[in-house]
Amino acid sequence: MAENPARAVMRALLLTIALLPGLSCARADELAWIQLTQEQRTVLAPFERDWAGFPTGRRKVLADLAQRYPAGSSGYERIRENIRHWVALDAGEREQALTGFSKFKALSPEEQQTVVNLWQQYQKLPESTKQRLREQARKN
């Protein structure tokens, strides 16, 4: 027996209403994309497609970063450039970067400063010297 069309519409409407809270409201500790402020979404736009797949901890770190560097702040462009660079990395390069960061964070503050100083010196080198050093590093 065919269902009354009005009843079918009502059932669909009730089902939709019942499902909406689950769709629109993620648990507070999960930090869904929709829970970010417009400013945070602007800063983190390159991550929008992958946001749901990020662990909650990473989402919180990125949201805090976006909060600290809103559009127009002194560090905003640097953060945006770093985000664009990160998004362009493949999975292996990201893993290598995370491993390097973990090793860096495990260093003492003095050792960290030494690494920072050496990096700054490296950045000042001519491109030909940097290229030669990269080739040597690949061989080792």
Summary of the structure (lengths in Angstrom):
residues: 140
radius of gyration: 23.5
end to end distance: 76.9
largest distance: 81.7
contacts: 281
relative contact order: 0.06
helix: 79%
strand: 0%
